[in-house]
Amino acid sequence: MSKLSDFSAETIIAGAEKVIAESDYLPTLHKMLNACRDVGMPEGLPSPRNAYREVCNKPSPKAEQQWSHPAVYIAGRECGWHFLANTIESKAFAPFAEIYQQYCERVVAGETFVVEKPEALPETSMKPATKKQALAQLDDLKNILS
């Protein structure tokens, strides 16, 4: 879990100014942490909500798309493309946001990420099987189903 000591003094001050400007009450630790994360994010890292929208709206193949930041793609991949595509936002956003926040913290710590393109599948031979091979495969199928 993050704590304020993870942030620089400048980030804490900027976060406090942000919370004070947006709220009538003193901030909770949770609000301060979120504000520090928001103001301390490197350029190009979207908010968790915008990152969630990005991973849900990009078409497949995902690795071929242009991403606002590689951390967005990697968080989506780790959360699971199928899960994100088939789960309502009220249930999918929190797990995605947690994973994404972990990657954001790693980016802030200086780690870099790259979206690696998958290797192309090898070309398959369009050469048909010989009659002998086809009969052998048919015999194998009969043995399996017997």
C-alpha positions as CSV (number, residue, x, y, z in Angstrom):
1,M,0.0,0.0,0.0
2,S,1.2,3.5,-0.8
3,K,1.9,6.1,1.8
4,L,2.8,9.8,1.6
5,S,6.5,9.1,2.2
6,D,6.5,7.5,-1.3
7,F,6.1,10.9,-2.9
8,S,8.4,13.9,-3.1
9,A,7.7,17.1,-1.0
10,E,6.8,18.9,-4.2
11,T,4.2,16.2,-5.2
12,I,2.7,16.3,-1.7
13,I,2.3,20.1,-1.8
14,A,0.8,20.0,-5.3
15,G,-1.6,17.2,-4.1
16,A,-2.6,19.2,-1.1
17,E,-3.3,22.3,-3.2
18,K,-5.4,20.2,-5.5
19,V,-7.4,18.6,-2.7
20,I,-7.9,22.0,-1.0
21,A,-9.1,23.6,-4.2
22,E,-11.6,20.8,-4.9
23,S,-13.0,20.1,-1.3
24,D,-14.6,22.1,1.5
25,Y,-13.2,19.6,4.1
26,L,-9.8,18.4,5.2
27,P,-8.7,15.5,3.1
28,T,-8.5,11.9,4.2
29,L,-5.3,10.0,3.7
30,H,-6.9,8.2,0.8
31,K,-7.8,11.5,-0.9
32,M,-4.3,12.8,-0.4
33,L,-2.8,9.6,-1.8
34,N,-5.0,9.9,-4.9
35,A,-4.2,13.5,-5.4
36,C,-0.5,12.9,-5.1
37,R,-0.8,10.1,-7.6
38,D,-2.7,12.4,-10.0
39,V,-0.2,15.3,-9.8
40,G,2.8,13.0,-9.7
41,M,2.0,11.0,-12.8
42,P,4.5,11.3,-15.6
43,E,3.4,12.8,-18.9
44,G,1.4,10.3,-21.0
45,L,0.0,8.2,-18.2
46,P,-3.8,8.6,-18.3
47,S,-6.0,8.4,-15.2
48,P,-7.2,5.0,-14.3
49,R,-10.7,5.8,-15.7
50,N,-9.3,6.9,-19.0
51,A,-6.9,3.9,-19.1
52,Y,-9.9,1.6,-18.5
53,R,-11.9,3.2,-21.3
54,E,-8.8,2.9,-23.6
55,V,-8.3,-0.9,-22.9
56,C,-12.0,-1.5,-23.4
57,N,-12.3,0.4,-26.7
58,K,-9.2,-0.7,-28.5
59,P,-10.0,-3.4,-31.2
60,S,-8.1,-6.7,-31.5
61,P,-5.3,-7.5,-32.0
62,K,-4.5,-5.4,-29.0
63,A,-0.7,-5.5,-29.4
64,E,-1.0,-3.9,-32.8
65,Q,-2.8,-0.8,-31.6
66,Q,-1.3,2.6,-30.6
67,W,-1.5,3.1,-26.8
68,S,-1.3,6.3,-24.8
69,H,1.3,4.5,-22.7
70,P,2.6,0.9,-22.6
71,A,1.5,0.5,-19.0
72,V,-2.1,0.8,-20.1
73,Y,-1.7,-2.1,-22.5
74,I,0.2,-4.2,-20.0
75,A,-2.4,-3.6,-17.2
76,G,-5.2,-4.6,-19.6
77,R,-3.3,-7.7,-20.7
78,E,-2.7,-8.7,-17.1
79,C,-6.2,-8.0,-16.0
80,G,-7.4,-10.1,-19.0
81,W,-8.9,-9.0,-22.3
82,H,-11.7,-11.5,-22.0
83,F,-12.6,-10.4,-18.5
84,L,-12.6,-6.7,-19.5
85,A,-14.7,-7.4,-22.6
86,N,-17.3,-9.5,-20.9
87,T,-17.6,-8.0,-17.4
88,I,-19.7,-4.9,-16.6
89,E,-17.7,-1.8,-15.7
90,S,-19.0,-1.7,-12.1
91,K,-17.2,-5.1,-11.5
92,A,-14.3,-4.8,-13.9
93,F,-13.0,-1.3,-13.2
94,A,-11.7,-1.9,-9.6
95,P,-9.5,-4.9,-10.5
96,F,-8.2,-3.1,-13.6
97,A,-7.5,0.1,-11.6
98,E,-5.6,-1.8,-8.9
99,I,-3.4,-3.5,-11.5
100,Y,-2.9,-0.3,-13.5
101,Q,-2.0,1.7,-10.3
102,Q,0.8,-0.9,-9.6
103,Y,2.2,-0.3,-13.1
104,C,1.9,3.5,-12.7
105,E,3.9,3.3,-9.4
106,R,6.6,1.3,-11.3
107,V,6.7,3.9,-14.0
108,V,7.1,6.7,-11.4
109,A,9.9,4.6,-9.9
110,G,11.7,4.7,-13.3
111,E,10.8,1.4,-14.8
112,T,10.0,1.5,-18.6
113,F,7.6,-0.8,-20.4
114,V,7.3,-1.8,-24.1
115,V,4.4,-3.3,-25.9
116,E,5.9,-6.3,-27.6
117,K,4.4,-7.3,-30.9
118,P,3.6,-11.1,-31.0
119,E,5.7,-13.1,-33.4
120,A,4.0,-14.0,-36.6
121,L,2.7,-17.5,-36.9
122,P,4.7,-19.7,-39.3
123,E,3.3,-20.3,-42.8
124,T,1.7,-23.7,-43.0
125,S,2.0,-25.9,-46.0
126,M,-1.0,-26.1,-48.1
127,K,0.2,-29.5,-49.4
128,P,-2.6,-32.0,-48.9
129,A,-2.0,-35.2,-46.9
130,T,-1.3,-38.4,-48.9
131,K,-3.9,-41.1,-49.0
132,K,-1.8,-43.2,-46.6
133,Q,-1.5,-40.2,-44.1
134,A,-5.2,-39.5,-44.3
135,L,-6.1,-43.2,-43.6
136,A,-3.7,-43.3,-40.7
137,Q,-5.3,-40.2,-39.2
138,L,-8.8,-41.7,-39.8
139,D,-7.7,-44.9,-38.0
140,D,-6.4,-42.8,-35.1
141,L,-9.8,-41.0,-34.8
142,K,-11.7,-44.3,-34.9
143,N,-9.5,-45.6,-32.0
144,I,-10.1,-42.5,-30.0
145,L,-13.8,-42.7,-30.4
146,S,-14.1,-46.4,-29.8
